[in-house]
Amino acid sequence: MEVEELLCMNKGDGENSYLQNSENSQKVAAMAKPALENAVQSLFSKGFLPYQVLNVADLGCSSGSETFSVVETVIQNVKIKCKELNCQIPEFQFYLNDLTGNDFNTLFRGSSNFTEKYSDLHCFVMGSPGSFHGRLFPKNTMHLIYSSYAIQWLSKVPTLRDKEGFPLNKGKMYISDTSPPVVKEAYLAQFQEDFGFFLKCRSQEMIQNGRVFLIFHGRVSEEHTTKETCVGWEPLTEAIAELVSQGLISEEKLDSFDAPDYVPSLQEVKDIVGKEGSFEIEVLETFPIEIGDKEFWSNEEILAKDIRSFTESLVSYHFGEEIVEKLYAQLTDSWLHKKNQTREGILRILQVKRAAAVGNL
Ligand SMILES: C[S@@+](CC[C@H](N)C(=O)[O-])C[C@H]1O[C@@H](n2cnc3c(N)ncnc32)[C@H](O)[C@@H]1O
């Protein structure tokens, strides 16, 4: 099965769901809000023709509540600008995108408060299932494309086997201290291909003055295995390795699982945008953040639930549903031994504007 057919954040609103465990994403989105406000306002540049309909998309919106905060930020800032420029507020069309396995029912259940609040406006919200590693919208239609903590997901796992078919990333699930350089190169090559194509697709969909606004997890240095890059997969690998040592999971199973995820450096992102060529960078900012807060990191159960909410779909398919409870209990246990550990992360914001000429896809 392909990654894009399998991947989904945990569904519903139960204790292991993404909805109940996406506090970090909400904090991150709150930090990025002023930058998003500027992006929205920049759509109304001098001499612009008032928009009749503003088309906005959230790519990789998942089933949490954060997407509706984004919708509200857009509406509020458009209202501010329209008042300032004395022009009519446009109608809004919001496209909420995610993979087909996403829990769109839970997502749309969260929209009722929002619809009531803005009942004086013409605001339409629709689901847009499909992969952002391909075209999602018609040409020259989108004004603003937003995405938070999603573009790090690769379209597929890079090939991490040598010519004889032996695993290159033995005992690991992501780039780690013991990974040979060829593993890092394969991950980077996959990210370059995916992110380059992502930009190409978006360039076709954007209107001339449109903006793409991306929030993603980044690395501070060219080094891959610094503390801010290992959140999630590294502790999960440790938990699985423990179950391998207990004979509950085979070594071969661990060796054959690699995460379809990549944490890029600043330079890597700049290079891809420059090489692809359809967009000019307007903003590229880095924020150090402490992911969660002290309570979050010292509460191993919350931490394990958070990791579970975004890894379970892939992990249960590969390692088997019967091991899932034991595995995430082991993850909680492993963290018990690391009490008082805090982790830092790097939040990156990239805002690009469509360049004057874009090629055809
Ligand atoms: C960590 S969640 C972030 C959700 C939300 N944006 C937030 O900030 O809370 C990443 C989301 O990206 C989605 N995703 C990953 N790859 C995707 C793809 N190729 N196309 C569309 N969505 C994708 C996942 O299904 C998941 O819902």
The ligand as a Gaussian input file, in Angstrom:
#p B3LYP/6-31G(d) Opt

LIG

0 1
 C        0.323000      16.857000      11.623000
 S       -1.131000      16.991000      10.686000
 C       -1.358000      18.719000      10.700000
 C       -2.809000      19.067000      10.670000
 C       -3.161000      20.536000      10.794000
 N       -2.718000      21.280000       9.643000
 C       -2.605000      21.089000      12.053000
 O       -1.707000      21.950000      11.973000
 O       -3.070000      20.699000      13.131000
 C       -0.571000      16.706000       9.018000
 C       -1.735000      16.484000       8.050000
 O       -1.224000      16.459000       6.709000
 C       -1.929000      15.480000       5.987000
 N       -1.181000      15.078000       4.800000
 C       -0.013000      14.402000       4.756000
 N        0.342000      14.172000       3.476000
 C       -0.625000      14.753000       2.700000
 C       -0.822000      14.865000       1.301000
 N        0.056000      14.341000       0.443000
 N       -1.902000      15.523000       0.844000
 C       -2.806000      16.055000       1.717000
 N       -2.672000      15.978000       3.068000
 C       -1.599000      15.337000       3.548000
 C       -2.086000      14.346000       7.011000
 O       -3.089000      13.439000       6.615000
 C       -2.414000      15.137000       8.264000
 O       -3.788000      15.292000       8.431000

